[in-house]
Amino acid sequence: MTVDSVKRAAETPDERQPYTELGMKDDEYQRVREILGRRPTSSELAIYSVMWSEHCSYKSSKVHLRQFGTKAPKSEALLVGMGENAGVVDIGDGWAATFKIESHNHPSYVEPHQGAATGVGGIVRDIMSMGARPVAVMDALRFGGATQSDTRRVLPGVVDGISHYGNCLGLPNIGGEVAFDPCYIGNPLVNALCVGLLRKDQIKLATAPGPGNKVVLFGARTGADGIGGASVLASATFEDESQAKRPAVQVGDPFMEKLLIECCLELYQADVVVGIQDLGAAGVSCATTELAAKGTGGMHVDLNLVPLRDPSLRPEEILMSESQERMMAVVTPGDIDAFMRICEKWDVPATVIGEVTDTGRLVMTWDGETIVDIPPGTAADDGPVYERPFHEPAGQAALNGDGPERLPRSSDLRETLLTLLGSPNLASKEWVTSQYDRYVRGNTVLAQPADAGMLRISEVMPGAEETTRGIALSTDGNGRYAKLDPYAGAQLALAEAYRNVAVTGAKPLAVTNCLNFGSPEDPEVMWQFAEATRGLADACQILGVPVTGGNVSFYNQTGSDAIHPTPVVGVLGVIDDVSRRVRSGFTASGLRVALLGETHEEFGGSEWAHVVHGHLGGLPPRANLDAERGLASVLVAAAAEGLIEGSHDLSDGGLAIALAESCIAQGVGASVSLPVEDAFVALFSETAARALVCVRPEAFDALAELCGRHDVPCYGLGTTGGTSLVVEDAFEIPVGDLREVHSGALPAIFG
């Protein structure tokens, strides 16, 4: 007869355990011993090591992230905020949208295809677990220098992984970003976003109430892939040194996930789910502890019942495996037969592995032994919280003092524009986005290269009433801005995403974020994080858009070289009538072109300084949030009134790039004069809170009057038409030449 593992742990307090190999600090391990009143079993150690990891517990970021709650603006639209798998907002007509962005950075460097693919799969399951149908994905990608050899290894695999998984699921990829900077070599950023739709009275939560309710694991079988992957990248197995290392990167099966989506939706429709949680980072450890902690406090699980792809897996490996396409549900005994029938219909394996209790303990057995007996909240909610020391980087003042003012400005404005237009960051991303299906399911209204993606929401769910309503989404970030000033950089990321949603005619409602930084153990990195978080919370408060959730990704660095601090912000907006959406660029000839917003001499962190001079220094553009709010009000109202025919935000590259891209969009030229005397400043400054619009001549006065009511400057620049972009007293470039330069850059590099 075997000895009970929990009892043996109590009787052998001095037995050495590999907690440091699992990423735990000495004091963390001692705290686990204090909680349990003994040393943990190897399975309990597995649970605490993954649940208390940086990725799962937010132990270094939690003290700063609380600002998103304490400073949260009041929002009648917010239905579910931070703390659940994804935020949910009311979008009207009885509908709700749920959305979230998360990182899969390190796995995507180790194995680009599977790392990126399973990043998509994981964020899709977060949306499913809220009771929603996933309806679209987006991705914000950052790589090393475009011509660096490792970028040529990583980028094609990442793009292929995103394309393969999303296309197989039948989810349109409607937007995102692709950016390059040498700081990301060895540390690419793969941030995946998913949005879903549901009726607002059908929200599901991760909770396990009701003693006697059954715990069901359904979806793919559990394998050896991804053991500790996103959480600690565990090395060898616990007790058998001879076994080979398990791969840390998960392997995805999008066809199983597609079945899982349809199965979950039918389960929700049948009302046979009490609580549900996806299995992502930390796998079974996360699902069981979080469900139990948010329910009646207890759960009993028999790990022998977990369906396995690899029968050699030990309990510790089962608990840490991050195999994909798995969900855990809590089901009443009376509904279990109906639940199983629906799973069988969709060919989704489902197994009852345990039961909800009211003991306040999470108990797990294996081969008749008790191997886990813990208070679940101590793993799910009561992990360590660090107030990491932080201070301004030693060279920050010198960096801010080295502004771009000293850089020579070429008098050849035409050549400068073409150089920027063909640079990797500003060139067309069609080489990437053409590999994604943007229009599958037929509900896409806007997609790349529009400033924001947009979806109509009618006919998405079975039996849904017809509605003209739609949602718009954008993600944005700028690591150079945040390097120069992380407080302002985070606000500028939010401002651009907010503006990109507004230029389509949609009203911004809510925010998700993915905060990508170096090591939190570096006080200089921690200062960047603290400042960025403070800046983002303050900006959300001013703009009136709450943070609904997101992700923190630390340790994005090689040795002592961290990436630029890169807060990526996603904004969701709603539009009452998608037929009123505003298309990107110049949509026809004979329209008046107007610039909305004020232009200042702001070149710190600009594409011009980066591309032409390889320079980073000074201060980024000022984040004028009151101006952003006024501009958004004008754009949304003008779209609703049918005043605007086309629009484009001004951001990287300034007015010059906005003009060029607006011409390229529909092949329509324009003839314009510049709004300020200094032509270089007018064309290439990156002042925020600006947009380029085109309107019918008879609507121009109404637009100008609307701008006046919101204190938004409105400058008439010229008219659309012809086959060239003509900037008075500066240059003339055929639209065909602009398109050739813009579209040819990435294919020339990546083939």
C-alpha positions in Angstrom: 0.0 0.0 0.0 1.3 3.4 -0.9 1.9 6.1 1.6 -0.4 9.2 1.3 1.7 12.0 -0.2 0.3 14.7 2.0 1.0 12.6 5.1 4.5 11.8 3.9 5.2 15.5 3.3 4.3 16.3 6.9 6.6 13.5 8.1 9.6 14.5 6.0 9.9 18.3 6.5 13.6 18.4 5.5 13.3 16.6 2.2 14.9 18.9 -0.5 12.5 20.2 -3.2 13.4 21.7 -6.5 11.6 25.0 -5.9 14.3 27.2 -7.3 14.3 25.2 -10.5 10.6 26.1 -10.8 11.2 29.8 -10.4 10.3 30.2 -6.7 12.4 32.3 -4.4 13.4 31.1 -0.9 10.9 33.3 0.9 8.1 32.2 -1.5 8.8 28.6 -0.7 8.9 29.3 3.0 5.6 31.1 2.8 4.0 28.0 1.1 5.3 25.9 4.1 3.7 28.4 6.5 0.4 28.3 4.7 0.3 24.5 4.7 1.9 24.0 8.1 4.3 21.5 6.4 6.4 21.2 3.2 4.3 20.9 0.1 4.0 17.7 -1.9 5.6 17.7 -5.3 2.1 18.3 -6.9 1.4 21.2 -4.5 4.8 22.7 -5.3 3.8 22.4 -9.0 0.6 24.3 -8.4 2.2 27.1 -6.3 5.2 27.5 -8.6 3.0 28.2 -11.6 0.3 30.1 -9.9 2.8 32.4 -8.1 4.8 32.9 -11.2 5.1 36.4 -12.6 2.9 35.5 -15.6 0.0 34.2 -13.5 0.1 36.2 -10.3 1.2 39.7 -11.4 3.3 39.8 -8.3 5.6 42.6 -9.4 2.9 44.6 -11.3 -0.2 44.3 -9.0 0.6 47.3 -6.9 0.7 49.5 -10.0 -2.2 47.9 -11.9 -4.6 48.8 -9.0 -4.6 52.3 -10.4 -6.8 51.0 -13.3 -9.5 50.4 -10.6 -8.9 53.3 -8.3 -8.8 55.8 -11.1 -11.4 54.1 -13.3 -13.8 56.5 -14.9 -17.5 55.9 -14.4 -18.9 53.9 -17.3 -22.5 52.8 -17.7 -21.3 50.5 -20.5 -18.9 48.4 -18.3 -20.5 45.1 -17.4 -17.5 43.1 -16.4 -14.2 44.6 -15.5 -10.8 43.4 -14.4 -10.4 40.1 -12.6 -12.3 37.9 -15.1 -11.0 36.2 -18.2 -12.0 39.2 -20.3 -13.8 42.5 -19.9 -17.4 42.9 -21.2 -19.1 46.2 -22.3 -22.6 47.0 -23.2 -22.8 48.0 -26.9 -26.6 48.6 -27.1 -29.6 46.7 -28.6 -29.2 44.1 -25.9 -25.7 43.2 -27.1 -22.4 43.1 -25.3 -18.8 42.8 -26.6 -15.9 41.1 -24.8 -12.3 41.7 -25.7 -8.8 41.2 -24.4 -5.2 41.3 -25.6 -2.4 39.1 -24.2 1.2 38.3 -25.0 2.9 35.2 -26.3 6.3 36.7 -26.7 8.8 34.1 -25.4 7.2 31.0 -27.0 7.1 32.9 -30.3 10.8 33.4 -30.2 11.6 29.8 -29.3 9.2 28.3 -31.9 7.6 31.1 -34.0 4.8 29.2 -35.7 3.4 27.3 -32.7 4.2 30.2 -30.3 2.1 32.6 -32.3 -0.6 30.1 -33.2 -1.2 29.1 -29.6 -1.2 32.8 -28.6 -4.2 33.2 -30.9 -5.8 30.0 -29.5 -5.4 31.1 -25.9 -6.9 34.5 -26.3 -9.8 33.0 -28.3 -10.6 30.7 -25.3 -10.6 33.7 -22.9 -13.3 35.2 -25.0 -15.2 31.9 -25.2 -15.1 31.5 -21.4 -17.2 34.7 -21.0 -20.1 33.1 -22.9 -19.3 34.8 -26.2 -18.8 33.8 -29.8 -15.4 34.9 -30.9 -15.9 37.1 -34.0 -12.5 38.5 -34.9 -8.8 38.7 -34.0 -6.1 41.2 -34.2 -2.3 41.2 -33.5 0.3 43.7 -32.5 3.7 42.5 -33.6 7.2 43.8 -33.0 10.4 42.4 -34.3 14.1 43.2 -34.5 15.5 45.2 -37.4 13.8 44.2 -40.6 17.1 43.1 -42.2 18.5 41.3 -39.2 18.9 37.6 -39.8 16.9 36.5 -36.8 14.0 38.7 -37.8 13.9 36.7 -41.1 13.6 33.5 -39.0 11.0 34.7 -36.6 8.7 36.9 -38.6 7.6 34.5 -41.3 6.9 31.8 -38.7 4.9 34.1 -36.5 2.8 35.4 -39.4 2.3 31.8 -40.6 1.2 30.7 -37.1 -1.3 33.5 -36.7 -2.6 33.0 -40.2 -2.9 29.2 -39.9 -4.7 29.2 -36.6 -7.0 32.2 -37.2 -7.9 31.1 -40.8 -8.7 27.5 -39.6 -11.0 28.9 -36.9 -12.8 31.1 -39.5 -12.1 34.3 -37.6 -11.3 37.4 -39.6 -8.1 39.2 -38.7 -9.2 42.8 -39.0 -6.2 44.9 -37.8 -3.1 45.3 -35.7 0.5 46.4 -36.1 3.8 45.3 -37.4 6.8 47.3 -36.3 10.6 46.8 -36.4 13.4 48.0 -34.0 16.7 46.5 -33.2 15.7 46.5 -29.5 13.4 43.6 -30.1 16.0 41.3 -31.6 15.8 38.1 -29.5 12.7 39.4 -27.8 9.9 39.8 -30.4 6.5 40.9 -29.1 3.5 38.8 -30.2 0.4 40.4 -28.7 -2.9 38.7 -29.7 -6.3 40.3 -29.3 -9.7 38.6 -29.7 -13.2 40.2 -29.6 -16.5 38.3 -29.1 -20.2 39.0 -29.0 -22.9 37.8 -26.7 -26.3 38.9 -25.4 -25.6 41.0 -22.3 -27.8 38.8 -20.1 -25.8 35.6 -21.0 -22.4 36.4 -19.5 -20.5 33.5 -18.0 -18.0 33.7 -15.1 -15.2 31.6 -13.8 -16.8 30.3 -10.6 -17.5 26.9 -9.0 -20.6 27.3 -6.7 -22.8 24.6 -5.4 -21.4 21.6 -3.5 -22.2 18.4 -5.4 -21.8 20.1 -8.8 -19.6 18.2 -11.2 -16.2 19.4 -12.5 -15.9 18.6 -16.2 -12.7 18.8 -18.3 -13.5 18.9 -22.0 -11.7 19.5 -25.2 -8.3 18.1 -26.2 -6.4 15.5 -24.2 -3.5 16.7 -21.9 -0.1 16.2 -23.3 3.6 16.9 -22.5 3.7 20.1 -24.5 3.9 23.5 -22.8 4.7 22.2 -19.3 5.2 25.3 -17.3 5.6 27.2 -20.6 4.1 30.6 -20.1 4.6 30.6 -16.4 8.1 29.2 -15.5 9.4 27.2 -18.5 10.1 24.3 -16.2 13.1 22.1 -17.1 13.3 18.5 -15.9 10.5 16.4 -14.3 10.3 16.4 -10.6 11.4 13.0 -9.6 12.9 11.2 -12.6 16.1 12.8 -13.7 16.4 10.3 -16.6 13.4 11.6 -18.5 14.0 14.1 -21.3 13.1 17.7 -21.0 9.5 18.4 -22.0 9.0 21.1 -24.6 8.0 24.4 -23.2 6.0 25.7 -26.2 2.5 24.5 -26.7 1.3 22.8 -29.8 -2.0 24.0 -31.2 -4.9 22.2 -33.0 -7.2 24.8 -34.5 -9.6 22.3 -35.7 -10.3 21.0 -32.2 -10.7 24.6 -31.1 -13.3 25.3 -33.8 -15.3 22.3 -32.5 -14.8 23.6 -28.9 -16.2 27.0 -29.9 -19.4 25.6 -31.4 -19.7 23.1 -28.6 -19.4 25.8 -25.9 -22.0 28.0 -27.7 -24.5 25.2 -27.7 -23.8 24.4 -24.1 -24.5 28.0 -23.2 -27.7 28.1 -25.3 -28.8 24.9 -23.4 -28.1 26.6 -20.1 -26.1 23.7 -18.7 -23.0 25.6 -17.5 -22.8 27.0 -14.0 -19.2 28.2 -14.3 -16.4 27.9 -16.9 -12.7 28.5 -17.2 -10.3 28.0 -20.1 -7.1 26.2 -19.6 -4.2 28.4 -20.6 -1.2 29.3 -18.6 -0.8 27.0 -15.6 -3.4 24.6 -17.1 -5.3 22.4 -14.7 -3.5 24.2 -11.8 -5.1 27.5 -12.8 -8.5 26.2 -13.7 -9.1 24.3 -10.5 -7.7 26.8 -8.1 -9.4 29.8 -9.7 -12.8 28.1 -10.1 -12.7 26.8 -6.5 -11.5 30.1 -5.0 -14.4 32.0 -6.7 -17.0 29.5 -5.8 -18.1 27.8 -2.6 -14.4 27.3 -1.7 -13.8 23.6 -2.2 -13.2 21.0 -4.9 -12.2 17.4 -5.1 -10.4 16.2 -8.3 -9.2 12.7 -9.3 -6.2 13.4 -11.6 -6.4 9.8 -12.8 -9.5 10.8 -14.7 -7.7 13.5 -16.7 -7.6 12.2 -20.4 -4.0 12.0 -21.5 -2.2 12.0 -24.8 0.9 10.7 -23.0 0.2 8.0 -20.4 3.7 8.5 -18.9 2.8 11.9 -17.5 3.2 12.3 -13.8 0.7 14.3 -11.7 3.0 17.3 -11.5 3.3 17.3 -15.3 -0.5 17.0 -15.7 -0.9 20.0 -13.4 1.7 22.2 -15.2 0.9 21.1 -18.8 -0.4 24.0 -20.9 -1.8 21.8 -23.7 -4.2 23.8 -25.8 -7.9 23.5 -26.7 -9.1 22.6 -23.2 -11.9 24.0 -21.0 -13.2 23.2 -17.5 -16.9 23.6 -16.7 -19.0 23.3 -13.5 -22.2 21.5 -14.2 -25.1 20.5 -11.9 -25.7 16.7 -11.6 -29.1 17.1 -13.3 -27.5 18.7 -16.4 -24.6 16.4 -16.8 -26.2 14.1 -19.3 -27.3 16.9 -21.5 -23.8 18.4 -21.2 -22.2 15.2 -22.3 -24.7 14.7 -25.2 -23.8 18.1 -26.6 -20.1 17.4 -26.3 -20.5 14.1 -28.1 -22.5 15.8 -30.9 -19.5 18.0 -31.5 -17.0 15.2 -31.1 -15.4 17.0 -28.1 -14.1 14.6 -25.4 -15.5 15.4 -22.0 -14.8 13.8 -18.6 -16.1 14.4 -15.1 -12.9 14.6 -13.1 -14.2 15.9 -9.8 -16.8 17.6 -7.7 -17.4 20.9 -6.0 -17.3 20.9 -2.2 -17.8 23.3 0.6 -14.7 22.2 2.6 -12.6 25.3 1.7 -9.9 22.9 0.4 -8.8 21.8 -3.1 -8.1 18.1 -2.7 -6.6 16.0 -5.5 -5.9 12.3 -5.6 -3.7 10.1 -7.8 -3.7 6.3 -7.6 -5.7 6.5 -4.4 -3.3 8.8 -2.7 -4.1 12.4 -1.6 -1.4 14.4 -3.4 -2.9 17.9 -3.0 -4.7 19.4 0.0 -4.6 23.2 -0.1 -6.8 26.3 0.4 -7.4 27.2 -3.3 -7.4 30.9 -2.7 -3.8 30.9 -1.4 -2.7 29.7 -4.8 -5.2 31.7 -7.0 -5.4 35.0 -5.1 -2.9 35.2 -2.2 0.4 35.0 -4.0 3.3 37.3 -3.2 3.0 41.0 -3.9 6.2 42.9 -4.4 6.8 46.6 -4.2 9.9 46.5 -6.4 12.3 49.3 -6.0 12.4 51.7 -8.9 14.3 54.8 -10.0 14.7 56.8 -13.1 17.4 55.3 -15.5 20.8 56.8 -15.0 21.0 58.1 -18.6 17.4 59.4 -18.8 18.2 63.0 -18.4 20.9 62.8 -21.0 18.6 61.0 -23.4 15.9 63.6 -23.0 18.5 66.4 -23.4 19.7 65.0 -26.7 16.8 66.2 -28.8 16.5 66.0 -32.6 16.8 69.7 -33.0 20.5 69.3 -33.9 19.8 66.9 -36.7 20.1 68.3 -40.2 16.8 68.6 -42.1 17.0 67.8 -45.8 15.7 70.5 -48.1 14.6 67.7 -50.5 11.1 67.1 -49.0 10.1 64.8 -51.8 13.0 62.4 -51.1 12.4 62.5 -47.4 8.8 61.5 -47.9 9.8 58.6 -50.2 12.5 57.4 -47.8 10.0 57.3 -44.9 7.2 55.8 -47.0 9.5 52.9 -48.0 10.9 52.3 -44.5 9.9 49.0 -42.8 7.8 50.6 -40.1 5.8 52.9 -42.5 5.7 50.7 -45.6 2.6 48.7 -46.5 2.1 45.6 -44.4 0.1 43.9 -47.1 2.9 41.2 -47.3 1.8 40.2 -43.8 -1.9 40.9 -43.8 -2.6 39.3 -47.2 -1.8 36.0 -45.4 -4.8 36.5 -43.1 -8.4 36.2 -44.1 -10.0 39.6 -43.3 -13.5 38.9 -44.6 -14.4 35.4 -43.5 -18.0 35.2 -42.0 -19.0 38.2 -44.1 -19.4 40.7 -41.2 -16.2 42.7 -41.7 -16.9 46.3 -42.5 -13.3 47.7 -42.3 -10.0 45.9 -42.0 -6.3 46.5 -42.8 -5.0 49.0 -43.9 -7.9 51.0 -42.4 -7.1 52.9 -39.2 -9.3 50.5 -37.2 -11.1 47.2 -37.9 -14.9 47.3 -37.8 -17.6 44.5 -37.7 -21.3 44.6 -38.1 -22.9 42.6 -35.3 -26.1 41.4 -37.0 -26.5 37.7 -37.9 -23.6 36.7 -35.6 -25.5 34.6 -33.2 -28.4 32.2 -34.1 -31.7 33.9 -33.8 -30.3 37.4 -33.4 -32.4 40.3 -34.4 -31.2 42.5 -37.2 -29.3 45.6 -36.1 -27.3 48.3 -37.8 -24.9 48.5 -34.9 -21.2 47.7 -35.2 -18.0 47.7 -33.2 -14.5 49.1 -34.1 -11.1 48.1 -32.7 -7.6 49.4 -32.9 -4.3 48.6 -31.2 -1.4 51.0 -30.9 1.9 51.5 -29.2 5.3 53.2 -29.7 8.3 51.9 -27.9 10.5 54.9 -28.8 8.0 57.4 -27.3 7.8 55.3 -24.1 11.6 55.0 -23.9 11.8 58.8 -24.0 9.0 59.3 -21.5 7.1 56.2 -20.4 4.3 58.3 -18.8 3.6 60.2 -22.0 4.4 57.2 -24.2 1.6 55.1 -22.6 -0.8 58.0 -23.0 0.2 58.5 -26.6 -0.4 54.8 -27.3 -3.9 55.1 -25.8 -4.5 58.4 -27.7 -3.6 56.9 -31.1 -5.8 53.8 -30.6 -8.7 56.0 -29.3 -8.2 58.3 -32.4 -8.1 55.4 -34.8 -11.4 54.2 -33.6 -12.9 57.7 -33.8 -11.8 58.3 -37.4 -14.0 55.4 -38.5 -17.0 57.1 -36.9 -17.2 54.8 -33.8 -17.3 56.1 -30.3 -14.5 54.8 -28.1 -15.9 52.8 -25.1 -13.2 50.7 -23.3 -9.6 49.7 -23.2 -7.5 46.6 -22.9 -3.7 46.6 -22.7 -0.6 44.5 -23.0 2.3 45.9 -21.1 5.6 44.6 -22.5 8.7 45.4 -20.4 12.1 44.1 -19.4 13.0 42.6 -16.0 11.0 43.9 -13.0 14.1 43.1 -10.9 15.8 46.0 -12.7 14.9 49.2 -10.9 15.2 51.2 -14.1 12.8 48.9 -15.9 10.4 49.1 -12.9 10.5 52.9 -13.1 9.5 52.7 -16.8 6.6 50.3 -15.9 5.4 52.4 -12.9 5.4 55.6 -15.0 3.7 53.9 -18.0 1.0 52.4 -15.8 0.4 55.8 -14.0 0.2 57.5 -17.4 -2.2 55.1 -18.8 -4.5 55.2 -15.8 -4.5 59.0 -15.8 -5.3 59.1 -19.5 -8.2 56.6 -19.2 -9.7 58.7 -16.5 -9.5 61.9 -18.6 -10.8 60.2 -21.8 -13.5 58.4 -19.9 -12.6 54.9 -21.1 -12.1 52.2 -18.4 -9.5 49.4 -18.6 -11.3 46.1 -18.7 -8.3 43.8 -18.5 -5.2 42.8 -20.2 -1.7 41.4 -19.6 1.7 42.2 -18.3 4.8 40.6 -20.0 8.0 41.1 -18.1 11.5 39.7 -18.7 11.6 40.8 -22.4 15.4 41.3 -22.4 18.6 39.6 -23.2 21.2 39.9 -20.5 21.1 43.5 -19.4 19.6 44.8 -22.6 15.8 45.3 -22.2 13.4 46.1 -25.0 12.0 49.6 -25.2 9.1 49.8 -22.7 6.2 49.0 -25.0 2.7 49.4 -23.6 0.3 48.2 -26.4 -3.2 49.6 -26.0 -6.4 48.3 -27.6 -9.5 50.4 -27.8 -13.1 49.2 -28.6 -15.7 51.5 -29.9 -19.3 51.3 -31.0 -21.1 52.8 -34.0 -24.9 53.0 -34.2 -25.1 52.4 -38.0 -22.2 50.7 -39.9 -23.4 52.2 -43.1 -22.3 55.5 -41.7 -18.7 54.3 -41.1 -16.0 56.4 -42.7 -13.6 54.8 -45.1 -9.9 55.4 -45.0 -8.2 58.0 -47.3 -9.4 60.0 -50.2 -12.5 58.3 -51.5 -13.3 60.4 -54.6 -12.2 63.4 -56.7 -13.5 66.8 -56.1 -13.6 66.7 -52.3 -12.2 69.3 -49.9 -9.2 68.2 -47.8 -9.0 69.4 -44.3 -6.6 69.0 -41.4 -8.2 68.8 -38.0 -6.0 69.7 -35.0 -3.0 71.9 -34.3 0.6 71.2 -35.6 3.7 71.9 -33.4 7.4 71.2 -33.9 7.6 67.8 -32.3 10.2 65.3 -33.5 11.4 63.4 -30.5 11.1 59.7 -31.1 9.8 60.4 -34.7 10.1 58.2 -37.7 12.1 60.9 -39.4 14.7 60.9 -36.6 14.7 57.1 -36.5 14.8 56.3 -40.2 16.9 59.1 -41.6 19.4 59.6 -38.7 19.1 56.5 -36.5 18.5 58.9 -33.6 16.5 58.5 -30.4 16.5 61.4 -28.0 14.6 64.4 -26.7 10.9 64.2 -25.6 8.0 62.7 -27.5 5.0 64.7 -28.7 2.8 66.1 -26.0 -0.2 64.0 -25.1 -3.0 66.5 -25.3 -5.9 64.4 -24.0 -8.5 67.2 -24.0 -7.7 67.8 -27.7 -8.0 64.1 -28.4 -11.4 64.0 -26.7 -12.6 67.0 -28.7 -11.3 65.6 -32.0 -13.0 62.3 -31.3 -16.3 64.1 -30.6 -16.0 65.9 -33.9 -15.2 62.8 -35.9 -18.0 60.7 -34.4 -20.6 63.4 -34.8 -19.4 64.2 -38.4 -19.7 60.5 -39.3 -23.2 60.3 -37.9 -24.3 63.4 -39.8 -22.7 62.2 -43.0 -20.3 65.1 -43.3 -17.1 63.2 -43.9 -16.4 61.0 -47.0 -12.9 59.8 -45.9 -10.5 60.1 -43.0 -7.1 59.1 -41.7 -5.4 59.7 -38.4 -2.0 61.5 -38.2 0.7 59.6 -36.3 4.0 58.1 -37.3 5.5 60.1 -40.1 3.1 63.0 -39.7 1.0 64.7 -42.4 3.3 63.6 -45.2 2.6 59.9 -44.6 -1.1 60.6 -44.0 -1.4 62.4 -47.3 0.5 59.7 -49.2 -1.5 56.8 -47.6 -4.7 58.7 -48.3 -3.8 58.9 -52.0 -2.8 55.3 -52.2 -6.0 54.0 -50.5 -8.2 54.5 -53.5 -5.7 55.8 -56.1 -7.0 59.3 -55.9 -4.5 62.2 -56.0 -4.7 65.6 -54.2 -3.4 69.1 -54.4 -2.8 70.8 -51.1 -1.0 73.7 -49.4 0.6 73.4 -46.0 -1.0 74.6 -42.8 2.1 76.1 -41.2 5.0 78.2 -42.7 7.8 75.7 -42.0 7.2 73.0 -44.6 9.4 70.5 -42.9 7.5 70.8 -39.6 4.1 70.8 -41.4 4.9 67.6 -43.2 6.9 65.4 -40.7 6.0 66.6 -37.2 4.2 63.9 -35.2 2.0 66.1 -33.1 -0.9 64.1 -31.7 -4.6 64.8 -31.7 -4.8 65.4 -35.5 -6.7 63.8 -38.4 -6.9 64.3 -42.1 -10.4 64.3 -43.7 -12.1 64.8 -47.0 -15.6 66.3 -47.3 -18.0 67.3 -50.0 -17.5 71.0 -50.8 -21.0 71.9 -49.6 -20.4 70.1 -46.3 -17.2 71.9 -45.4 -18.8 74.9 -43.6 -20.9 72.5 -41.5 -17.7 70.6 -40.6 -15.9 73.8 -39.7 -18.8 74.9 -37.5 -18.8 71.5 -35.7 -15.1 71.8 -35.1 -15.6 75.3 -33.7 -18.1 74.0 -31.2 -15.5 71.5 -29.9 -12.5 73.9 -30.1 -10.8 71.8 -32.8 -8.8 73.8 -35.4 -9.9 73.0 -38.9 -7.6 73.9 -41.8 -8.7 73.7 -45.4 -5.7 72.3 -47.3 -6.9 71.7 -50.9 -8.9 69.3 -53.0 -8.7 65.7 -54.1 -8.3 64.6 -57.7 -5.8 63.9 -60.4 -3.1 61.2 -60.4 -0.5 62.8 -58.2 0.1 64.1 -54.7 0.9 67.8 -55.2 2.1 69.8 -52.2 2.3 73.4 -53.2 5.8 74.9 -53.4 7.3 71.5 -52.3 6.9 68.6 -54.7 4.6 66.5 -56.9 4.7 62.7 -56.8 2.5 60.4 -59.0 0.3 58.2 -56.9 1.7 55.1 -58.7 5.2 56.0 -57.5 3.9 56.4 -54.0 2.2 53.0 -54.2 5.3 51.3 -55.6 7.6 52.6 -52.9 5.0 51.8 -50.2 4.2 48.3 -51.3 7.6 47.1 -52.3 9.6 47.4 -49.1 8.6 44.2 -47.2 8.5 41.9 -50.2 12.0 43.1 -51.1 13.2 42.0 -47.6 11.2 38.9 -46.9 10.6 37.6 -50.4 
